[in-house]
Amino acid sequence: MEHRPPAVPGAGHAFETRAVHAGRDDLAALGTHAVPIDLSTTYPLPDLPGAALALDAYAEGELPEGSPIYGRLTNPTVRRFEDALAELEGCEAAVAFASGMAAVTACLLAAAARGRRHVVAVRPLYGTTDHLLTSGLLGTEVTWAEPGGVAAAVRPDTGLVMVETPANPTLAELDLVDLAAQAGEVPLLVDNTFATPVLQRPATLGARMVLHSATKFLGGHGDVMGGVVACDEESARVLRQIRFATGALLHPLAGYLLLRGLATLPIRVAKASASAATLARRLAAHPAVERVHYPSIGGALVAFEVANDPMAMVSALRLITPAVSLGGTDTLIQHPASLTHRVIDDTARAEGAIGPNLLRLSVGLENEDDLWSDLSTALNHTSTPSRTRVPAGV
Ligand SMILES: *Cc1c(COP(=O)(O)O)cnc(C)c1O
């Protein structure tokens, strides 16, 4: 499939320009340059009747003008990040949470609040998302569907269709236009963590809700956790009501760091994707690599299956860090069957094609030849002429 760059949101300026300026457009008028961080948990309320009316609006999930009143209702620094991300995803609004999983939880609670506890989902999903759905911890019931079987799996009590593309960890891709058509009236929730709005804007393809683990590419430096859902204002109101009532807030310092991350998102994703594409090609040509998965839309992640012991390969790396998470400035590698997708059962791993020899590489901003030298040395170190396979079930 040929990659077509997604349409540019907002009027006038290109995506990378908006990535730098979104959420900051009023700063010059305020006579400042860097984004102010507001750490207030409470605000003075000299106008008591006005504050009481504003509270009514907050309780409805609205964002009234004037005082934020209390830190659990809204925060000006977090608001800037939300507005910027909404703009970059081409959505009316965005609601930020303490983590990606807090954002997933809020979406499930929002569906349940409408009496719709049934979810149709396509595997693979991020391991903890799969676990949250399968375990029934939130009282949801899930039907796992093939990409072509989503419409058939939808029931009158279906509240969400949930997908990831490219998916964690196999980088499998889905046709979002087709899935949105299959979902019909049911909101399609797309986890866009891997693609980022630089490579794909699901809302322009029919998704009602676009979710991010902001911990990954949006923050981009491995030092802040957060989650965010970009959507229409009506859905955002419900998510704000849930956040207000359940308290899974994004801290203002995290909001500051995430907004700062957005400014360099296009350039980081472009650089890491270029290196990842090169590494994917070189890996595919290496005799110790059985299979390489690299998305047609590009991106900083490469999944590959090694012929020999994946653990031995990972322990032979010197520059690349063995660690979970992704989307940071440095290159990380992990073994999904042992780590990110350990919490799900064997059926789920089989359905998601998460094999025992699969490794997931998150390419950072290092020089690609340095990365290849580390990878190829480790692969050579662990290859044997007999190409002994590790036993299944590792
Ligand atoms: C990491 C991740 C999550 C969960 O996000 P946290 O910020 O760790 O809670 C959800 N979806 C995907 C695709 C992820 O990679």
The ligand as a Tripos MOL2 file, in Angstrom:
@<TRIPOS>MOLECULE
LIG
   15    15     1     0     0
SMALL
NO_CHARGES

@<TRIPOS>ATOM
      1 C1          1.5270    1.6950   26.5600 C.3       1 LIG1
      2 C2          0.2760    1.5490   25.8220 C.ar      1 LIG1
      3 C3         -0.9690    1.7170   26.4470 C.ar      1 LIG1
      4 C4         -1.1040    1.9870   27.9260 C.3       1 LIG1
      5 O1         -0.6050    3.2410   28.2570 O.3       1 LIG1
      6 P1          0.0100    3.6370   29.6950 P.3       1 LIG1
      7 O2          0.3560    5.0610   29.5200 O.co2     1 LIG1
      8 O3          1.1620    2.7170   29.9410 O.co2     1 LIG1
      9 O4         -1.0850    3.4110   30.7030 O.co2     1 LIG1
     10 C5         -2.1080    1.6290   25.6720 C.ar      1 LIG1
     11 N1         -2.0320    1.3580   24.3510 N.ar      1 LIG1
     12 C6         -0.8560    1.1710   23.7120 C.ar      1 LIG1
     13 C7         -0.8450    0.8820   22.2560 C.3       1 LIG1
     14 C8          0.3320    1.2540   24.4310 C.ar      1 LIG1
     15 O5          1.4950    1.0570   23.7870 O.3       1 LIG1
@<TRIPOS>BOND
     1     1     2 1
     2     2     3 ar
     3     2    14 ar
     4     3     4 1
     5     3    10 ar
     6     4     5 1
     7     5     6 1
     8     6     7 2
     9     6     8 1
    10     6     9 1
    11    10    11 ar
    12    11    12 ar
    13    12    13 1
    14    12    14 ar
    15    14    15 1
@<TRIPOS>SUBSTRUCTURE
     1 LIG1         1 GROUP 0 **** ****
